[in-house]
Amino acid sequence: MEARRPALVRASRVSLTWRVALMSALAVAALGGLTMLVAYQVVRAGLYAELRRAIKQDAATVAALYSQGEGSAASGLSGPTGGVVLQIYDPSGRLLAASQPEFERAQAALPPSDVVGAALVPTTWNGLVAGRQMEAALAPFELGVVAVLTDPSYIGPVLADLSRTLLVAALLLVGLSLVVGYAVAAAALRPIARLARLAALRGPDDLEPIAYEGPLDEVGRLTFALNGLLERLREALAAQRVFLAETSHELRTPLTSLRGFLDRAVRRTPPAHRDDLLDAQRVAGTMTRLVEDLLQLSRGQLVVDQALHLVDVGLDVLRPVADEFPGVRVEADGGVLILGDPQRLNQAVRNLTANAVRAAGRPGGVTLRLAQRGQEALVTVEDDGPGIPQETLPHIFEKFYKGAGGGSGLGLAIARQIVEHHHGALTVRSRPGETVFEMRLPLIEAVDEG
């Protein structure tokens, strides 16, 4: 039996190698983003810490100069920003003077409570001064408090440049990680890809273990598990063939006897009562052929034995099959001729018809049609049953595959083998309320030309 993909498996358009590479790139992107954020915060904190350290040093220097009587409010100081503003406060926190006129106004004064606190111990301050965000360091001297103010706005462009640099670096790192991740994933998954390729090459007649010489890692354990599955499958198929062979042999003897009794009964029965026995005789012949097919399948053989005749598809195949299923409609005329085995073709159409009657639940829901299309005879078996699920359609011609309608799992497989050995094709299409099997067979003219 052919392996089937479980219905729950969802097909992916992206290979596992690319998925691993993408996951690696996403992980690197997340780590890169976190690193960039941490670096940004560290640099930002470092810039502000350096600024405050510098203005604290300036404030201490100015306070020392005023304590020695050598400074003035107009003294020029140079800090990290290229310049600072100097303010002088009395011990009560009142602004006395500033190095720039705009910072001498009352609205440019620092909160008195902060200034009074700085009279006891040097401190730092930040906030709005004259509508501008400022950083300040305050230090006491003998007559009051000196404040050194600076504008930290220069830090913003520096951080923006840093952010752009970090972002470009992160993007380059993600791109590089994608390439490297793909290479690493491809190398890591190569043994699994090889194992999948070798497993895909296995078929019903090739169930030998897959050779593996690598370490006993995940791939090694997977290989051993797969080889164990192949061994169990080989044993199951062998047991199945033995069962089919023994069952077929056991059935052949009583069926042969039954056909002999029916033949004798037909000869002794008056013609008026012979039809029922002829029907039983045809059914017994069909059962005998089915047993022979089982025996051939148990030996791994196909349905190949054919007795070729000139066959009128409508008269020799479709109508006799329809007579076996009262209620099945036939839309076929004579004159469509092919070269084939009438018994085998009857068997194929009978299998399709029986399947259709079982699906429709009644013979009246089944129609057999015959048409000539180009150099082919087109036979269709149509039923108005519930339809075949789409996930089941690819498997209905497999040996021993049983759908929801039951059956032996051999009828459709045998029908397809018969059609293919007549150089034809058997296909199916289905939707709710309609299932159509199409059998295409070459006409006698096409066979002669071939």
C-alpha positions as CSV (number, residue, x, y, z in Angstrom):
1,M,0.0,0.0,0.0
2,E,1.2,3.5,-0.7
3,A,2.0,5.8,2.1
4,R,-0.5,8.6,2.6
5,R,-0.1,12.0,4.1
6,P,-2.3,12.4,7.2
7,A,-5.2,14.8,6.8
8,L,-4.0,16.9,9.8
9,V,-0.6,17.7,8.2
10,R,-0.7,21.2,6.9
11,A,1.4,21.9,3.9
12,S,3.9,24.7,4.2
13,R,5.3,26.9,1.5
14,V,8.5,27.6,3.5
15,S,11.1,24.9,3.9
16,L,12.3,23.9,7.3
17,T,15.7,25.3,6.5
18,W,14.3,28.7,5.9
19,R,12.1,28.5,8.9
20,V,15.1,27.8,11.1
21,A,17.0,30.6,9.4
22,L,14.1,33.0,9.9
23,M,13.8,32.0,13.6
24,S,17.5,32.6,14.1
25,A,17.2,36.0,12.4
26,L,14.2,36.9,14.6
27,A,16.2,35.8,17.7
28,V,19.2,37.9,16.7
29,A,16.8,40.8,15.9
30,A,15.3,40.6,19.4
31,L,18.7,40.4,21.0
32,G,20.0,43.2,18.8
33,G,17.0,45.4,19.7
34,L,17.5,44.7,23.4
35,T,21.3,45.4,23.1
36,M,20.6,48.6,21.2
37,L,18.1,49.8,23.9
38,V,20.6,49.0,26.7
39,A,23.4,50.7,24.8
40,Y,21.2,53.7,24.2
41,Q,20.3,54.0,27.8
42,V,23.9,53.5,29.0
43,V,25.2,56.2,26.6
44,R,22.4,58.6,27.6
45,A,23.0,58.1,31.3
46,G,26.8,58.4,30.7
47,L,26.4,61.7,28.8
48,Y,24.1,63.2,31.5
49,A,26.4,61.9,34.3
50,E,29.5,63.5,32.6
51,L,27.5,66.8,32.1
52,R,26.6,66.9,35.8
53,R,30.1,66.0,36.9
54,A,31.5,68.9,34.8
55,I,29.1,71.6,36.0
56,K,29.5,70.4,39.6
57,Q,33.2,70.9,39.2
58,D,32.6,74.3,37.7
59,A,30.3,75.2,40.6
60,A,32.9,74.1,43.1
61,T,35.6,76.2,41.3
62,V,33.4,79.3,41.2
63,A,32.4,78.9,44.8
64,A,36.1,78.7,45.8
65,L,36.9,81.8,43.8
66,Y,34.1,83.8,45.5
67,S,35.2,82.6,48.9
68,Q,38.7,84.0,48.1
69,G,37.2,87.2,46.8
70,E,38.6,86.7,43.3
71,G,35.4,85.9,41.3
72,S,32.6,87.9,39.8
73,A,29.2,87.2,38.3
74,A,30.6,87.9,34.8
75,S,33.4,85.3,35.1
76,G,33.4,83.1,31.9
77,L,33.4,79.4,32.3
78,S,33.5,76.7,29.6
79,G,31.7,73.4,30.1
80,P,30.8,70.4,27.9
81,T,28.3,72.5,25.9
82,G,30.8,75.2,25.1
83,G,29.6,77.6,27.8
84,V,27.6,77.9,31.0
85,V,25.5,80.4,32.8
86,L,26.5,81.6,36.3
87,Q,24.0,82.8,38.9
88,I,24.6,84.2,42.4
89,Y,22.0,83.8,45.2
90,D,22.0,85.2,48.8
91,P,21.5,82.7,51.7
92,S,17.7,83.2,51.6
93,G,17.6,82.0,48.0
94,R,17.1,85.4,46.3
95,L,18.7,85.8,42.9
96,L,21.3,88.6,43.0
97,A,23.1,88.5,39.7
98,A,23.8,86.3,36.6
99,S,26.4,86.1,33.9
100,Q,23.7,86.8,31.2
101,P,21.0,89.5,31.5
102,E,18.2,87.1,30.6
103,F,19.0,84.9,33.6
104,E,18.9,87.9,36.0
105,R,15.1,88.2,35.7
106,A,12.9,86.7,38.5
107,Q,11.4,84.1,36.2
108,A,14.9,82.7,35.6
109,A,15.6,82.1,39.3
110,L,15.8,78.6,40.7
111,P,13.3,77.5,43.4
112,P,14.4,79.2,46.7
113,S,13.9,76.0,48.6
114,D,16.5,74.2,46.4
115,V,18.9,77.2,46.7
116,V,18.5,77.2,50.5
117,G,19.2,73.5,50.6
118,A,22.3,74.0,48.5
119,A,23.7,76.5,51.1
120,L,24.3,73.5,53.4
121,V,25.6,71.0,50.9
122,P,26.4,71.1,47.1
123,T,23.6,69.7,45.0
124,T,22.3,69.3,41.4
125,W,19.1,70.4,39.9
126,N,17.3,70.1,36.5
127,G,14.1,71.7,35.2
128,L,12.8,74.7,33.2
129,V,14.6,78.0,33.5
130,A,13.3,80.9,31.4
131,G,11.3,78.4,29.4
132,R,14.4,76.2,28.6
133,Q,15.3,72.8,30.0
134,M,18.5,73.3,32.0
135,E,20.9,71.3,34.2
136,A,22.3,73.1,37.2
137,A,24.9,72.5,39.9
138,L,24.8,74.6,43.1
139,A,27.6,75.1,45.6
140,P,27.7,77.3,48.8
141,F,30.3,80.0,49.5
142,E,30.6,82.5,52.4
143,L,28.0,85.1,51.2
144,G,25.5,82.8,49.5
145,V,25.1,80.1,46.8
146,V,26.6,80.0,43.3
147,A,24.7,78.1,40.6
148,V,26.2,77.0,37.3
149,L,23.6,76.2,34.6
150,T,24.0,74.6,31.2
151,D,21.7,73.6,28.4
152,P,21.7,69.8,27.8
153,S,20.0,70.0,24.4
154,Y,23.2,69.1,22.6
155,I,22.8,65.5,24.0
156,G,19.7,65.0,21.8
157,P,21.5,65.1,18.4
158,V,24.3,62.9,19.8
159,L,21.7,60.3,20.9
160,A,19.9,60.5,17.5
161,D,23.2,59.8,15.7
162,L,23.9,56.9,18.0
163,S,20.4,55.5,17.5
164,R,20.8,55.6,13.7
165,T,24.2,54.0,13.9
166,L,22.9,51.2,16.2
167,L,19.8,50.6,13.9
168,V,22.0,50.2,10.8
169,A,24.3,47.9,12.7
170,A,21.3,45.9,13.9
171,L,19.9,45.5,10.4
172,L,23.3,44.4,9.1
173,L,23.5,41.9,11.9
174,V,20.0,40.5,11.2
175,G,20.8,40.2,7.5
176,L,24.1,38.5,8.3
177,S,22.4,36.2,10.8
178,L,19.9,35.2,8.2
179,V,22.6,34.1,5.8
180,V,24.6,32.4,8.5
181,G,21.5,30.8,10.0
182,Y,20.5,29.4,6.6
183,A,24.0,27.9,6.1
184,V,24.0,26.4,9.6
185,A,20.4,25.1,9.3
186,A,21.1,23.6,5.9
187,A,24.2,21.8,7.2
188,A,22.4,20.6,10.3
189,L,19.3,19.4,8.4
190,R,21.2,17.7,5.6
191,P,21.1,14.3,7.2
192,I,17.3,14.6,7.8
193,A,16.8,15.7,4.2
194,R,18.8,12.7,3.0
195,L,16.7,10.4,5.3
196,A,13.5,11.9,3.9
197,R,14.7,11.4,0.3
198,L,15.6,7.8,0.9
199,A,12.3,7.1,2.7
200,A,10.4,8.7,-0.2
201,L,12.0,6.3,-2.6
202,R,10.7,3.3,-0.7
203,G,7.7,1.5,-2.1
204,P,5.6,-1.6,-1.5
205,D,8.3,-3.7,-3.1
206,D,11.3,-2.0,-1.5
207,L,11.0,-2.1,2.2
208,E,14.7,-2.8,3.0
209,P,16.2,-0.8,5.9
210,I,17.8,2.5,5.2
211,A,21.5,2.5,5.6
212,Y,22.9,4.8,8.3
213,E,26.5,5.1,9.6
214,G,26.3,8.3,11.7
215,P,26.2,8.8,15.4
216,L,23.3,7.7,17.6
217,D,21.9,11.3,17.8
218,E,18.4,12.5,16.9
219,V,18.9,11.6,13.3
220,G,20.2,8.1,14.2
221,R,17.2,7.4,16.5
222,L,14.8,8.6,13.8
223,T,16.5,6.3,11.2
224,F,16.3,3.3,13.5
225,A,12.6,4.1,14.3
226,L,11.9,4.4,10.5
227,N,13.7,1.1,9.9
228,G,11.7,-0.6,12.6
229,L,8.5,0.7,10.9
230,L,9.7,-0.6,7.5
231,E,10.4,-4.0,9.1
232,R,6.9,-4.1,10.7
233,L,5.3,-3.1,7.4
234,R,7.2,-5.8,5.6
235,E,6.0,-8.4,8.1
236,A,2.5,-7.1,7.8
237,L,2.5,-7.3,4.0
238,A,3.9,-10.8,4.1
239,A,1.2,-11.9,6.5
240,Q,-1.4,-10.2,4.3
241,R,-0.2,-12.0,1.2
242,V,-0.2,-15.3,3.1
243,F,-3.7,-14.7,4.3
244,L,-4.9,-13.7,0.8
245,A,-3.2,-16.7,-0.8
246,E,-4.6,-19.2,1.7
247,T,-8.1,-17.7,1.5
248,S,-8.1,-17.7,-2.3
249,H,-7.1,-21.3,-2.4
250,E,-9.8,-22.2,0.1
251,L,-12.4,-20.4,-1.9
252,R,-11.5,-21.7,-5.4
253,T,-12.6,-25.3,-4.7
254,P,-16.2,-24.6,-3.5
255,L,-16.6,-21.9,-6.2
256,T,-15.5,-24.4,-8.9
257,S,-18.0,-26.9,-7.5
258,L,-20.7,-24.3,-7.4
259,R,-20.1,-23.3,-11.0
260,G,-20.2,-27.0,-12.0
261,F,-23.6,-27.5,-10.2
262,L,-24.9,-24.3,-11.9
263,D,-23.8,-25.4,-15.3
264,R,-25.5,-28.8,-14.8
265,A,-28.7,-27.1,-13.5
266,V,-28.8,-24.7,-16.5
267,R,-28.6,-27.7,-18.9
268,R,-31.4,-29.5,-17.1
269,T,-33.7,-26.5,-16.5
270,P,-36.4,-25.6,-19.0
271,P,-35.7,-22.4,-21.0
272,A,-38.6,-20.6,-19.3
273,H,-36.9,-20.9,-15.9
274,R,-33.3,-20.6,-16.9
275,D,-32.7,-16.8,-16.5
276,D,-32.3,-16.9,-12.7
277,L,-29.8,-19.7,-13.0
278,L,-27.9,-17.8,-15.7
279,D,-27.8,-14.8,-13.4
280,A,-26.4,-17.0,-10.6
281,Q,-23.9,-18.5,-13.1
282,R,-22.7,-15.0,-14.0
283,V,-22.3,-14.1,-10.3
284,A,-20.4,-17.3,-9.6
285,G,-18.1,-16.4,-12.5
286,T,-17.6,-13.0,-11.1
287,M,-16.8,-14.4,-7.7
288,T,-14.3,-16.8,-9.3
289,R,-12.6,-14.0,-11.1
290,L,-12.4,-12.0,-7.9
291,V,-10.8,-14.9,-6.1
292,E,-8.3,-15.2,-8.9
293,D,-7.6,-11.4,-8.6
294,L,-7.0,-11.8,-4.9
295,L,-4.6,-14.7,-5.5
296,Q,-2.7,-12.6,-8.1
297,L,-2.6,-9.6,-5.7
298,S,-1.3,-11.8,-2.9
299,R,1.6,-12.7,-5.2
300,G,2.2,-9.1,-6.0
301,Q,0.9,-9.5,-9.6
302,L,-1.3,-7.2,-11.6
303,V,-4.4,-8.1,-13.6
304,V,-2.6,-8.8,-16.9
305,D,-4.2,-11.9,-18.4
306,Q,-6.5,-10.8,-21.2
307,A,-8.4,-12.6,-23.9
308,L,-8.7,-9.9,-26.6
309,H,-11.9,-9.7,-28.8
310,L,-13.7,-7.1,-30.8
311,V,-16.0,-5.5,-28.1
312,D,-19.1,-3.4,-28.7
313,V,-18.9,-1.3,-25.4
314,G,-22.6,-0.5,-25.3
315,L,-24.0,-3.9,-26.1
316,D,-21.3,-6.2,-24.7
317,V,-20.3,-4.3,-21.6
318,L,-22.7,-1.6,-20.3
319,R,-26.1,-3.3,-20.9
320,P,-25.1,-6.7,-19.4
321,V,-23.8,-4.9,-16.3
322,A,-27.0,-2.8,-16.1
323,D,-29.1,-6.0,-16.3
324,E,-27.3,-7.2,-13.1
325,F,-28.5,-4.0,-11.2
326,P,-32.2,-3.5,-11.9
327,G,-32.9,0.2,-11.9
328,V,-29.5,1.4,-13.2
329,R,-30.1,3.6,-16.2
330,V,-28.1,3.1,-19.5
331,E,-27.6,5.8,-22.1
332,A,-25.6,3.9,-24.7
333,D,-25.9,2.9,-28.4
334,G,-24.2,0.1,-30.2
335,G,-21.4,0.6,-32.7
336,V,-18.6,1.9,-30.4
337,L,-16.0,-0.8,-30.9
338,I,-12.8,-1.4,-29.0
339,L,-10.3,-4.2,-28.8
340,G,-10.3,-5.8,-25.4
341,D,-11.3,-8.5,-23.0
342,P,-15.1,-8.4,-22.6
343,Q,-15.0,-10.3,-19.3
344,R,-12.4,-8.0,-17.8
345,L,-14.2,-4.9,-19.1
346,N,-17.4,-6.2,-17.6
347,Q,-15.6,-6.7,-14.4
348,A,-14.3,-3.1,-14.4
349,V,-17.7,-1.5,-15.2
350,R,-19.4,-3.9,-12.7
351,N,-17.0,-2.8,-9.9
352,L,-17.7,0.9,-10.7
353,T,-21.4,0.3,-10.8
354,A,-21.5,-1.6,-7.6
355,N,-19.5,1.1,-5.9
356,A,-21.9,3.8,-7.3
357,V,-25.1,1.8,-6.2
358,R,-23.6,1.5,-2.7
359,A,-22.8,5.2,-2.6
360,A,-26.2,6.3,-4.0
361,G,-28.1,3.8,-1.8
362,R,-30.3,2.7,-4.7
363,P,-29.8,1.6,-8.3
364,G,-32.1,4.3,-9.5
365,G,-29.5,6.9,-8.6
366,V,-26.9,5.5,-11.0
367,T,-26.5,6.1,-14.7
368,L,-24.2,4.5,-17.2
369,R,-23.3,6.6,-20.3
370,L,-21.3,5.9,-23.4
371,A,-20.0,8.5,-25.9
372,Q,-17.4,8.7,-28.6
373,R,-14.8,11.5,-28.2
374,G,-12.2,11.6,-30.9
375,Q,-10.3,8.3,-31.0
376,E,-11.6,7.3,-27.5
377,A,-14.7,5.6,-26.1
378,L,-15.8,7.5,-23.0
379,V,-17.7,5.4,-20.4
380,T,-19.1,7.3,-17.4
381,V,-20.6,5.9,-14.3
382,E,-22.5,8.6,-12.5
383,D,-24.4,8.5,-9.1
384,D,-26.3,11.1,-7.1
385,G,-24.9,10.0,-3.7
386,P,-23.3,12.3,-1.1
387,G,-20.0,12.5,-2.9
388,I,-16.5,11.6,-2.0
389,P,-14.6,13.8,0.5
390,Q,-11.8,15.7,-1.2
391,E,-9.1,14.3,1.1
392,T,-10.2,10.8,0.1
393,L,-10.2,11.2,-3.7
394,P,-6.4,10.7,-4.2
395,H,-6.5,7.3,-2.4
396,I,-9.7,5.6,-3.6
397,F,-7.8,3.6,-6.3
398,E,-5.3,2.2,-3.8
399,K,-5.4,-1.5,-3.0
400,F,-7.3,-2.2,0.3
401,Y,-8.2,1.4,0.8
402,K,-11.7,1.5,2.2
403,G,-13.8,4.7,2.2
404,A,-16.8,5.5,4.2
405,G,-19.0,3.3,2.0
406,G,-17.2,0.1,2.9
407,G,-16.3,-2.6,0.4
408,S,-13.3,-4.8,0.1
409,G,-10.9,-2.1,-1.0
410,L,-10.2,-4.0,-4.2
411,G,-12.9,-3.1,-6.7
412,L,-11.7,0.3,-7.7
413,A,-8.0,-0.8,-7.7
414,I,-8.8,-3.7,-10.0
415,A,-11.0,-1.5,-12.3
416,R,-8.1,0.9,-12.8
417,Q,-5.7,-1.9,-13.5
418,I,-8.0,-3.4,-16.1
419,V,-8.5,0.0,-17.8
420,E,-4.8,0.8,-17.8
421,H,-4.0,-2.7,-19.4
422,H,-6.5,-1.8,-22.1
423,H,-4.3,1.4,-22.7
424,G,-7.0,3.6,-21.2
425,A,-7.4,5.8,-18.2
426,L,-9.8,5.8,-15.3
427,T,-10.5,9.1,-13.4
428,V,-13.0,10.4,-10.9
429,R,-14.5,13.8,-10.0
430,S,-16.9,14.3,-7.1
431,R,-18.9,16.9,-5.3
432,P,-21.9,16.6,-3.0
433,G,-24.8,15.1,-4.9
434,E,-22.7,13.9,-7.9
435,T,-19.8,11.5,-8.4
436,V,-18.6,10.6,-11.9
437,F,-16.1,7.9,-12.8
438,E,-14.7,8.4,-16.4
439,M,-13.3,5.4,-18.3
440,R,-11.5,6.4,-21.5
441,L,-10.6,3.5,-23.9
442,P,-9.0,3.7,-27.3
443,L,-11.2,2.8,-30.3
444,I,-10.4,-0.1,-32.6
445,E,-9.2,2.4,-35.2
446,A,-6.7,4.0,-32.7
447,V,-5.4,0.6,-31.7
448,D,-4.8,-0.4,-35.3
449,E,-3.0,2.9,-36.0
450,G,-0.8,2.4,-32.9
